Amino acid sequence: MTQPLVAYVSMEIAVAPNVATYSGGLGVLAGDVVRAAADAGYPMAAVTLLYRDGYFRQHLDADGLQHEEPQSWRPETQLELLSPIVTIAISGRPVTVGIWRYTVSGVDGDSVPVYFLDTDRPENDDAARGLTRALYGGDARYRLEQETLLGVGMVAALEALGHEHIATYHMNEGHSALLVLALLERLRATPHGPPTFDDLARVRERCVFTTHTPVPAGHDCFGLDLAHDVLGPEYVTALRALGLADGDVVNMTHLALRASHFTNAVALKHGEVSRLMFPDVHVHAITNGVHAGTWASTPFGELFDRHLPGWRRDNWQLRQAIGIPLDEIAAAHAVAKHALIDRVAHATGKLLDPNRFTIGLARRATAYKRNDLILRDTERLAAIARLFGGIQIVFGGKAHPRDWDGKGMIQHIVGAAHALSGNVDIVYVEDYDMTWGAALTSGSDIWLNTPRPPNEASGTSGMKAAVNGVPSLSVMDGWWIEGALDGVTGWSIDAESGCDDERTADALYTLLQHTILPAYVRDRQHYLTVMRGAIAFNASHFNAQRMLAQYAIEAYDPAPAEDNRVAAKRLRAG
Ligand SMILES: *Cc1c(COP(=O)(O)O)cnc(C)c1O
């Protein structure tokens, strides 16, 4: 194996459906980055934690109330336990860390290792063993201990594995920012006293940071008292001496920003919002993408293989999907829709109608995402459905166990499903995961997205839909601002409606009634043209291959930065 030059570090990485170490978009994106790197033969290694109880398994009772159970899985059946172990200090005692590997293989046989750190080992006390039990569980101390394990543990783990040529550490969200402290310790010029600003400058050369959310609660903060307990006095002294803490608090996003030479947001609009949030740094924007080969359903994968051989190696070829005959798009979609209908029948007992217009919406159930917005006026929705032979809506998504608003939103949807039937059939599938994500984004006729702008940093499920010729019906937020070509790749809901729920719902109903359903029911050629447009214009751009290329050119490759510095010096001299 070539020695990795980039270490990609993330609290969650979705490597495969049966490796339950992810909760949602952040982990799926991380998995897609790794899959794109493997395709390209890019010298990367990724590091995350091994959660033996996963995130949680979701069960909804008859009232739609969410219940959570551990998501047990067997690491030894999916991953390989490596022989090196490392020991790091957490909360004043040594914690032994095991390292498991999952190898992601690319289209040309290259591979990228994903290392999972595991503290459930006989050397550790019970509390330490439990550190890698659950993703996003526990209190502030548990979270800080996990983030210490991820940040400090990963640097030690890569050393123990002999990966000595890491030039760039890519922090995927602030959870891994404590790696800065471990790097300071290794790169400092003198071994005594607190590290200096010169030491920090050397660390900055190595660090890249991607911020993922404009929602303040998405940025972890810990008190320095707690940090003192968990990290120890030396690390806290370093945080204070280098201005990496804010008063008595360490904000993981600020830490990552101050210790990185390159920071990016995940869509152009998110870049603008982030520059307002963090006026002291330049925040670049690299819009997310999805791994096309992973998210194309079997019928679309085969369709592309026939018309665009080589698309898996070179996603730009999807631009040429504009030449694929519409009847072949229709046939591939019919297969994907049947697969979704079978899956829904198997999981819920509910039989959906393959001829009915089917709206898909699955995403984390949390207030700003407004998953239930389409149910704001159910009488109006039912009246529209009556005009066009009925509609079906398939919902999915978990609420964080402590997100009561999110849980209430699920109950609202399940309640509406009971109340409405006949013209509007609604199902809520339990336990949304990668497999459901693939089935829903390929088998729906349209993919609905109604968050409160500008809270959706990017969103990626609509990109998966595009790979499968499923148009988006979306408010103007996140990636859709870049992907929206009205009547060409999907339909946009009133750009001026902002956070006004009433006005947004009104615009949504109007679009369904006067534009989208008439096309679907009476002008199928036009509808199919939009489906094909979603592939040609959006799947060809919003893919992980383009995203990785941007990371490589703008963030990882040190040469252009060097050239820029030389150029800047010359300019000053001239
Ligand atoms: C793609 C995916 C997501 C992210 O989609 P968003 O549009 O950002 O909500 C979340 N969860 C799963 C299981 C996915 O497959």
The ligand as an SDF file (V2000), in Angstrom:
LIG
                    3D

 15 15  0  0  0  0  0  0  0  0999 V2000
  -27.5340   10.7360    2.6120 C   0  0  0  0  0  0  0  0  0  0  0  0
  -27.9690   10.4340    3.9860 C   0  0  0  0  0  0  0  0  0  0  0  0
  -28.1190   11.4770    4.9040 C   0  0  0  0  0  0  0  0  0  0  0  0
  -27.8510   12.9270    4.5630 C   0  0  0  0  0  0  0  0  0  0  0  0
  -28.8780   13.4750    3.7810 O   0  0  0  0  0  0  0  0  0  0  0  0
  -29.4070   14.9610    4.0590 P   0  0  0  0  0  0  0  0  0  0  0  0
  -30.0140   15.3830    2.7880 O   0  0  0  0  0  0  0  0  0  0  0  0
  -28.2080   15.7730    4.4090 O   0  0  0  0  0  0  0  0  0  0  0  0
  -30.3660   14.8210    5.1600 O   0  0  0  0  0  0  0  0  0  0  0  0
  -28.5100   11.1640    6.1850 C   0  0  0  0  0  0  0  0  0  0  0  0
  -28.7540    9.8990    6.5620 N   0  0  0  0  0  0  0  0  0  0  0  0
  -28.6390    8.8770    5.7000 C   0  0  0  0  0  0  0  0  0  0  0  0
  -28.9240    7.5070    6.1740 C   0  0  0  0  0  0  0  0  0  0  0  0
  -28.2530    9.1050    4.3850 C   0  0  0  0  0  0  0  0  0  0  0  0
  -28.1210    8.0790    3.5380 O   0  0  0  0  0  0  0  0  0  0  0  0
  1  2  1  0
  2  3  1  0
  2 14  2  0
  3  4  1  0
  3 10  2  0
  4  5  1  0
  5  6  1  0
  6  7  2  0
  6  8  1  0
  6  9  1  0
 10 11  1  0
 11 12  2  0
 12 13  1  0
 12 14  1  0
 14 15  1  0
M  END
$$$$
